[in-house]
Amino acid sequence: MPLRNWLLAGSCVVVVGALAVLMRTTSATTPDEKPVVPDPATTAKFVMEPYLQFATRTSIVVMGETPTPTTCELEYGTVFPTDKVAKVDKADTLHEIKLDNLQPKTKYFYRMVCTDADGKKFVGKPSTFFTAVDTADAYSFTVIGDTQRNPVITGKVAKLMWDRRPNFVIHLGDVVDNGPDLKQWTDDLFKPCQELFAHVPVYPCIGNHEKNHAHYYKYFSLPKPEYYYSFQYGNAEFFCIDTNKPVDADSEQYKWLDSALAASDATWKICYHHHPCYSSDSDDYGDTAKTNSTYGALKHKPLIALYDKHHVDLAMNGHIHAYERTWPIRAGKVDRKAGVTYVTSGGGGGTLEPFEPTPAFFKNQSRVDFHYCYFTVQGGTLDCKVFDHEGRLFDQFGMKKD
């Protein structure tokens, strides 16, 4: 390929050589043209780099934020350079663009280009997403909780999750340490997770450290009422609730979850929320050096009977900054044939917490360490491996159905 040297002086581009090329920031229209990478020196920076939300078989949401109001073009397609554009003509700082009529289990390329009133451009990096798979297909997902305010650890764990190339990520709450602090969202969550979130949609639940702040509802695109929702992926259905709000039998969330679980015909039923139903933490549910533990807050215990009733396979939570996996539990006892497995995964960055001095009846595995969980699913087989922040495997388990 001939050597080309560019010299930028004011608005002129001088090309040394026989071939003159005018650089463009928009994508090419023909697949045989080579993509142009924007010069970072002439491109303004996003507040939130483009990231993915709520993928289904035929749709996905792309979000991004600029420091000043901009119009937006989202270039996308199954080829790169891309051949489709979704436009937002109303100027705003936060853009939330839903792409519909996509093909299932298909790789797409995308790039967000925003322009302010002065013509300044914010050009996102070219990236990819993958639409949700069909029920017979294999898929994987990663789980993290309690990232809070530790961008170094969060970044290490996010990179390890991205190395696994999951289909999506579940976050178990306390995504930041102080919900009203905008800088924690930009610098402690989205920045260290930038590459992961640019390629993989994240499905969060809200923790107590978000303080029910508007930032949570602003930066995540979730079905109304947002603090509880469900989604299907492959042959599983996932149910997310907010355990900061009431979950007793008379509550709105309990009634919704009871109805939604009853209506589900998914092979795998997986529930997640921030606070644990079972935990042998050392001091959250009684000072276990001096008293007995309640093994979880009593106000969350009604969920156990609901999970038993609807034969939930897996219930996941954060809140406790450690890892714990129970035996399959049903009716308050170990039941390896019909029980629910409860997993606490709060090792995304928050200050680590110890366990009580004596083992609880439900405890199968536990570890105080920063970590993430990696699940793979195909048909009636679900497997999980748990890795620490250095990439070392320290727990694994599986479930099988006929």
N, C-alpha and C positions, 0 to 999 in steps of 0.2 A: 504494500500500500504506500503511495507517495507520501513523503514527509511534508507536513504543513505547519507553518508558524503564523500565529495570530498576533497582531499588535493592535490593542484597543486604545484609541485616542479620541476622547470626546464621544461623538456619535458615529464616528467612522470606523470601519473595520478594514485594515490593510492586510491583504493576504499575500504572503511571499510564496511564489511558485506560479505555476501556470493555471491553477484552478482556483476560482473565487467562489466562496460558499457563504451565503447569508444564513447565520444561525437563527434558529427559531426556538421559542419556549413551548409552543403547542406541539402535539404529537403529529406524526406523519399520517397521511391518509391511505398510503399504499403499503402493504406488508413487506415489500422488498426494500423499502427505504430504511436506512439505519437510524435508530433513535438518537436524539440529541440530548445530552445531559446538561441541565441548566448550570450556569456558572454560579457557585455559591456566593461569590463576591458581589454579584449584581441581583441576587434574589433575597427578598425580605424573609424574615423568619416567622413561622407560626408560633402562636402561644401553645397550642396543642397540635402536634403533628397529626396528619390524618390517621384515623384508627377505625377498627371495625366493631360493629354491634349486631347482635341478633340475626344470625344467619338462619334461613330456612332452606327448603329444597329449591325454592324459586325466587328468593329475595335476600337482600342484605342491606344493612344501614352503614353508610360511611360518614364519619364525623370529623370535624377539624375546626380549629379556632384561630382567628387572626386578631392582632391587637387593635386594628381599626376596622370599621365596617367595609365589607367587600362584597362584590358579586362573585359567583363561583361557577366553575365548570368542572364537572367530574368526567374525565375521559376514562372509558372502560371498554372491554371487549375480550373475546376469547383469543385474539391475536394481538401481538405487540410489534409495531405501534398499533394503538387501539383504533377502533372504527366507529365507536358510539360516544355520544356526549349527553350528559344530563346537566341542565343549566338551572341556576338559581339567580334570577334577575334582581330580586330584592336584596339590597345591601344589608348585611348583618355581620356580627363578629363570630358567632357560632353557627356552623353549617351542619345540618343533619339531613343527609340525602338518602332516601330509600330507593334502591334499585329493584324493580319488579320484573316479572316475566323472564327470569333467568332459567338456565338449564340446570337440572339437578346434578349433583356430584361432578361439577365442572370447574376447571381452573379458569379464573378470569384475571386480567391485568387491569390496573387502575392507577390514575394519577389525579390529584386535586390541584387545580389552578385557580387562585383567587386574585381579584384585581380591585384596588381601592379607587377612590374618586380622582386621585392624582395619577392614576395609571401604574402605580407600583404593583408588582406582581409577587404573589406568594405561591411558589411552585413546589408541590410535594414531591417526594421521591417516588419514582415508579415502583409499584408494589403489586401484590397478588392477593386473591382470596379464593376460597373453595366453597361452593355451595353444599348444603347438607346432603347426606347420602340417603339411599333408599333403605327400607327395613331389612333387606337381606345382606346388606353390605357390612364390611368390617369398618370400624372407626376407632378413634382414640381421643381422650381428653385428659387434661391435667387439672389439678386442684391445688390451690394455694389459699392461705388465710392469714389475716393479721399482718399485712405488710407494714401498716402504721407509718413510722418515720425512720426508716433505715434504708436509704436508697442504695447503699453499697451491697447489702445482703439481698435486697429485693432485685437489684440488677443481676447479681450472680444467679439467683434462682430463676429469674425470668429467662436468662440466656440458656440455662440448662433445660428449661421447659421448651424453649424454641428449638433447641437441638433435637428434641424428640419429634418435632413436626406434628403436634396434635391437631385435631380438627377444631377444637375449641378449648377455652379455659373457663373454669368455674372459680370464682373468688368468694370465700366464705365470710367476708365482712371485715370491718375495721381496715378498710382500704387505705385510710389515712389516720393520723393520730388525732387530729383536731379538724373536724369537718368544716368549720367556718374559715379556716386558713387556706386561702386560694393557692398560696405558694406551695403548700404541701401536695396539692393535687397536681400541679404542674411539675414540681421538682422531685417529689418523693414517690409518686406513683407512675405518672405517664412517661416521664423522661426515662427512668431506668427500664420501663417496659415497652419502650417505643417500637423496637423491632418486632417483638412478640405481638403487640396489639395491632401493628400495621398489617399483619398477615393472618391473625387468628382472632375471632370474636371472643369477647369476654362476657360471661353471664354472672353478674354479682348478686349477692344479698347484702343488705345493709346491716352494719354493726353498730354498737353503742357509741364508738368514737366518731362516727359521722354526725352524730347529734341531730339526725333527721334534717340536716341542712339542705338548702336548695341546690348546693353544688352537686350532691349525689344525683338528684333528679335531672340536673342540667347536663351532666357529662355522661350519663348512661341512658341509652334509648331502650326503654322497656315497655311492655304492654301495660295499660292502665289496670289497676291503680298504682303500678310500679313497685310498691313495697311487697306485693305478692304477685306471682305470675307462674305460668308453666310453659314449657316448650318441649317439642318432640325432636329427637335426633336419632336417626337410624331406627332401631327397634326399642329404644328407651324413651320414657317420658320423665321429665325432671320437674319437680315442684319446689318452688322457692317461696319462703315466707319470712316475715319480719318478727323475730322473737323479742324485739324491744316493745312491741305492741301486744295486747292480750291474745292468748292462744287457748284460752279455756273453752269449754264446750259451748258456751253461749256467745262466743266471739265471732265476728265476721270472718276472720281468717280460718278458724276451725271449721265453720260450716262450709266455706268455700273448698277447703282442702278435703273434707269428708266427701263432698259431691264430686270433686275433680278426680280423686283417687278411685271412687266407685265407677266413674264413667270410663276410666282408662283401660284399654285393652293391650297396652304395651307389654312386651316380654319382660322388660326391666322397669321397675318403679323406683325412682331415686328421689329422695327429699333432701333439701339442704336449707340451713338457716344458721344464724351466728352462734347462738347459745346452745350448750350441750344438753341432751336428755340424760346422758350418763357421763360422769367424769370423776376421776379419782385425783383431781388437783389437790394440792396441799392446803390451800387456805381460802379459796373462793366460796366454798360451801360448808364452812366450819373450819376453825383452826385445828387441824388434825393432829397437831402435837399435843393438844389438850382435850379435844372433844372428838366426837364421831362426825363423819361427813354425811351430808344429805345426798351426795353423789350427783349433784345437779340442782338447779333452782326448782323448788316445788311448783312454781307457776308454769314451768315448761313441761312438767310430767304428764299432763293430759295428752300430749302428742304421742306418748308411748302406746296407749291403748288404741289410738287412731291408726298408728302404723301397724300394730298387730292385726287390727280388724281388716285392713286392706292388703295384707301380705306385702308390705313394702320390703324391698330387698336390701336397701342401703339408705342410711340416714347420716348426713355429714354436717359437721359444724366446725367453727373456729373458736374464738374467744379465749380458750386456754392456749398459752403459747408453748405448745409441745405437740407431740404426736401420741395418740392413743387409739387402739383398735379393740373393740369388745369381741367376745364370742357372740355368735348369733343368740339373741335374747328374745324370749317370748313369755308374756305373763310373769315377768320378773325373774325368770330362770333361764339358764343356758338351754337352748333348744337348737341343736345343730341341723335339724331337718326343716324347721319352719320358723326359725327366729330371724330377727332383723339385726344386721351388723351395723354398729355405730362407729363412725370414724371421726375423731377430732384431728384437724389439721390446721394448727395455728402457728406454723413455723416460717412465715414469710418475712419476718423482720422485727416484730415486737419483742421486747425483753423476755427472755425465756423464763419459764416457771417450772418448779419441781412438782413431783407427785407426793401423795401422802405416804407415811412410812410403812403402812401395811397394805398388801394387795387386796383390791376389791374383787368380789365374786365374778364380776363381768369382764375383768381385764384379761385380754389375750396378749397384746403387745403394747409397749410404751417406750418412748424415748424423748429426752429433752434435747432438742437440736433444731436448727433451721432446716427446712425440708420442703418437698412438694410430693404430690402423689401423681402417678401416671397410670391411667386406666386404658385397657384395650378391650373391645367388645366385638364379638361376632356370633350371631345366632344366640344359642343358649350358653355361651361361654363368656364370662366376664373375669378379667384378671387385673390385679393391681400390684404395682411395684412402687415402693417409697424410697426416695433418694435424699440424702442430705445435701447441703449447699456446696459440697465438694464433689458431688456426683456419685457418692458411695451408696450402694443398695443396703438398706437395713431392715426392710420388711417386705413381704409379698404374700398375697393370698388370692384365692380364686373362688368363683361360684359357677355352678353348672346347673342347667335345666334341660329336661328332655325336649 
